Structure formats: C-alpha cells, structure tokens
C-alpha cells in the first residue's frame, strides 16, 4: 500500500506561504502529513512538491520518502496527482492512499482505517466525515490510468469519484480525525 502526499500548492490564500512549510508542533507540516501516511500503514510514501520545492527540501526532513517535483503545480491539485501516480506506477504497489498536506487533523488512525478498506486492484475507498466524502482516498492500482486521465485543475480526482460513486466505499472517520483545511490566515490557529 503506497502513500501519496500532495504538497505542491503555493498557499495563494495564505499570502503565498507554501503550506508544506507551515510550522506544526515545531516542524514543517509536510513532515507530519508524510509520517501520518507511513504510520497508517503506507510504504512507500511519495511526496509531490511544487511551490518552493527547494526550500521544502532544505527545511524538512524528507529523507525517508520518495519525492517528485511538479513543475506545473500552479495548474492545481490534478497535475500533482498525475505526477504522483506516474511516480508510483511500476513500484509494485497494489493501491495508493492519497492525502493532502493541509489537513493536520487527519492522522495515522484515519489512514489505517482507509487502508483496511482495500479489497483488490479495483478498490475505491474514501474517508468520510459524518457521511460526507473526504481524505484520505484509496485508489486500487487498476484505477490509476483512468484517474490520471481525468485529474485536472484543483478538483483532483473529484470528477472520477463522483462518476464512480456506486463503487466507492465510504469509511467513517469522524470519531478519529478532523477534516479541516489550512487555507487562510484565519485557519492558522489550528496549527500548534
């Protein structure tokens, strides 16, 4: 079970502060998000960087993870998802759990619960919060080409998930995680 962390955004609504570098518990947010994937049962874990990739590499300890840089990060999450899936293709992973760097309320327990929903190469599962789909999301390897083909803009795999809602297993995680995003300066109080 591979883990894929999308951490390429430039933090436009945060005044251009890349979210990967936000301080959380004394370390860059990207470290916490990658560790949640690893501790939740994902190996290998791959990180897609973009905005300020050089600074992220300098400041964060990412030595235990694979890294790709998305030169088209400004086009949105979809391009980062394509870069990450391409990097993991051929890795031998049967599935991938995709997580976002700006959701520090989602930890290893939610990742592990979603990992447990794996049931083969066509698996499609998502954490849910009070019945609403959220992250992390699990994609069986058989689905990667179609997901990559439809991943555009900031929607990532949203259109694919909506189109295949009948095959999607929702894994309730509201008892163990909080799906808030760090998007604006008003959200920064959620970081410690």
FIBAVEX-100834 format. One record per residue (C-alpha): residue number from 1; x, z, y. Coordinates in nm, 3 decimals, padded with zeros to 5 digits, always signed. Each point is the difference from the previous one (the first is absolute). Example, Ala and Ser with C-alpha at 12.3 -4.5 7.8 and 13.67 -1.06 7.14 Angstrom:
<rs>
1/+01.230/+00.780/-00.450
2/+00.137/-00.066/+00.344
</rs>
This chain:
<rs>
1/+00.000/+00.000/+00.000
2/+00.168/-00.119/+00.318
3/-00.065/+00.146/+00.341
4/-00.012/-00.211/+00.315
5/+00.020/+00.160/+00.342
6/-00.098/-00.213/+00.297
7/+00.207/+00.133/+00.292
8/+00.062/-00.304/+00.222
9/-00.234/+00.058/+00.294
10/+00.124/+00.033/+00.354
11/-00.237/+00.276/+00.112
12/-00.153/-00.210/+00.279
13/-00.267/+00.263/+00.072
14/+00.270/+00.267/-00.004
15/+00.182/-00.165/+00.287
16/+00.230/-00.200/-00.228
17/+00.125/+00.293/-00.209
18/+00.036/-00.121/-00.360
19/-00.207/+00.227/-00.222
20/+00.270/+00.011/-00.268
21/+00.221/+00.198/+00.241
22/-00.256/+00.256/+00.113
23/+00.124/+00.352/-00.067
24/-00.190/+00.188/-00.272
25/+00.128/+00.334/-00.123
26/+00.341/-00.076/+00.143
27/+00.051/-00.341/-00.163
28/-00.122/-00.355/+00.064
29/-00.355/-00.064/-00.121
30/+00.121/-00.284/-00.225
31/+00.191/+00.249/-00.218
32/-00.311/+00.210/-00.062
33/-00.214/-00.303/-00.085
34/+00.258/-00.143/-00.243
35/+00.043/+00.340/-00.166
36/-00.377/+00.030/-00.049
37/+00.001/-00.326/-00.196
38/+00.300/+00.108/-00.211
39/-00.137/+00.350/-00.065
40/-00.340/-00.149/-00.082
41/+00.145/-00.195/-00.292
42/+00.127/-00.328/+00.147
43/+00.338/-00.140/-00.097
44/+00.139/-00.216/+00.146
45/-00.113/+00.061/+00.356
46/+00.048/-00.287/+00.243
47/-00.027/+00.026/+00.380
48/-00.076/-00.286/+00.237
49/+00.155/+00.053/+00.343
50/-00.042/-00.212/+00.311
51/+00.001/+00.139/+00.353
52/+00.325/+00.185/+00.073
53/+00.113/-00.052/-00.359
54/+00.361/+00.068/+00.092
55/-00.088/+00.331/+00.163
56/-00.215/+00.100/-00.297
57/+00.286/-00.074/-00.239
58/+00.238/+00.206/+00.218
59/-00.223/+00.304/+00.050
60/-00.189/+00.026/-00.329
61/+00.146/+00.073/-00.341
62/-00.143/-00.287/-00.202
63/+00.285/-00.029/-00.249
64/-00.228/+00.062/-00.301
65/-00.231/-00.291/+00.082
66/-00.001/-00.376/+00.008
67/-00.038/-00.145/+00.348
68/-00.115/-00.334/+00.136
69/-00.021/-00.101/+00.362
70/-00.299/-00.196/+00.122
71/+00.112/-00.231/+00.281
72/-00.367/-00.079/+00.071
73/-00.110/+00.364/+00.026
74/-00.177/-00.064/+00.333
75/-00.248/-00.224/-00.185
76/-00.148/+00.308/-00.163
77/-00.022/+00.193/-00.323
78/-00.086/-00.307/-00.207
79/+00.346/-00.149/+00.049
80/+00.161/+00.330/-00.105
81/-00.217/+00.017/-00.309
82/+00.111/-00.353/-00.096
83/+00.368/+00.092/+00.053
84/-00.037/+00.312/-00.213
85/-00.183/-00.168/-00.284
86/+00.259/-00.279/-00.004
87/+00.280/+00.257/-00.022
88/-00.166/+00.172/-00.297
89/-00.086/-00.320/-00.187
90/+00.230/-00.019/-00.299
91/+00.077/+00.374/+00.012
92/-00.186/+00.065/-00.323
93/-00.260/+00.216/+00.176
94/-00.345/-00.020/-00.156
95/-00.168/+00.107/+00.323
96/+00.074/+00.114/+00.354
97/-00.140/+00.283/+00.209
98/-00.003/-00.100/+00.367
99/+00.016/+00.266/+00.269
100/+00.032/-00.002/+00.379
101/+00.268/+00.184/+00.196
102/-00.241/+00.134/+00.263
103/-00.215/+00.217/-00.229
104/+00.189/+00.329/-00.048
105/-00.313/+00.174/-00.129
106/+00.023/-00.203/-00.321
107/+00.254/+00.150/-00.235
108/+00.122/-00.015/-00.356
109/-00.318/+00.151/-00.148
110/-00.213/-00.289/+00.126
111/+00.259/-00.252/-00.116
112/+00.004/+00.156/-00.348
113/-00.378/-00.009/-00.020
114/-00.005/-00.371/+00.088
115/+00.287/-00.071/-00.244
116/-00.214/+00.159/-00.274
117/-00.266/-00.268/+00.058
118/+00.232/-00.272/-00.135
119/-00.149/-00.176/-00.303
120/+00.186/-00.330/-00.030
121/+00.129/-00.302/+00.190
122/-00.331/-00.069/+00.171
123/-00.042/+00.358/+00.124
124/-00.144/+00.041/+00.346
125/-00.041/+00.354/+00.132
126/-00.011/+00.179/+00.330
127/-00.005/+00.352/+00.127
128/-00.337/+00.088/+00.149
129/-00.091/+00.260/+00.256
130/-00.362/+00.113/-00.019
131/-00.074/-00.325/-00.182
132/+00.172/-00.230/+00.252
133/+00.296/-00.213/-00.110
134/+00.339/+00.097/+00.144
135/+00.368/+00.021/-00.095
136/+00.193/-00.002/-00.220
137/-00.115/-00.309/-00.188
138/+00.108/-00.110/-00.348
139/+00.036/-00.367/-00.093
140/+00.071/-00.111/-00.356
141/+00.280/-00.258/-00.012
142/-00.236/-00.276/-00.116
143/-00.173/+00.023/+00.339
144/+00.312/-00.021/+00.221
145/+00.004/-00.379/+00.052
146/-00.363/-00.011/+00.114
147/+00.043/+00.305/+00.223
148/+00.310/-00.148/+00.162
149/-00.182/-00.329/+00.058
150/-00.280/+00.174/+00.191
151/+00.199/+00.268/+00.188
152/-00.008/-00.090/+00.369
153/+00.017/+00.176/+00.334
154/-00.066/+00.372/+00.021
155/-00.256/-00.016/-00.277
156/+00.253/+00.003/-00.281
157/-00.195/-00.015/-00.327
158/-00.335/+00.101/+00.153
159/-00.164/-00.340/-00.055
160/+00.121/-00.011/-00.361
161/-00.132/+00.350/-00.065
162/-00.339/-00.085/+00.151
163/-00.022/-00.318/-00.206
164/+00.085/+00.189/-00.320
165/-00.198/+00.318/+00.074
166/-00.172/-00.020/-00.339
167/+00.338/+00.038/-00.174
168/+00.128/+00.277/+00.229
169/+00.025/+00.353/-00.136
170/-00.043/+00.258/+00.276
171/+00.201/+00.318/-00.060
172/-00.134/+00.288/+00.206
173/+00.284/+00.180/+00.181
174/-00.172/+00.183/+00.287
175/+00.068/+00.332/-00.172
176/+00.379/-00.055/+00.001
177/+00.079/-00.229/+00.294
178/-00.099/-00.092/+00.354
179/-00.003/-00.371/+00.089
180/+00.062/+00.022/+00.375
181/+00.237/-00.248/+00.170
182/+00.262/+00.068/+00.265
183/-00.094/-00.280/+00.239
184/-00.005/+00.138/+00.354
185/+00.174/+00.276/+00.199
186/-00.312/+00.212/-00.054
187/+00.068/-00.008/-00.376
188/+00.353/+00.139/+00.028
189/-00.121/+00.359/-00.021
190/-00.057/-00.061/-00.372
191/+00.374/-00.023/-00.055
192/+00.190/+00.324/-00.047
</rs>
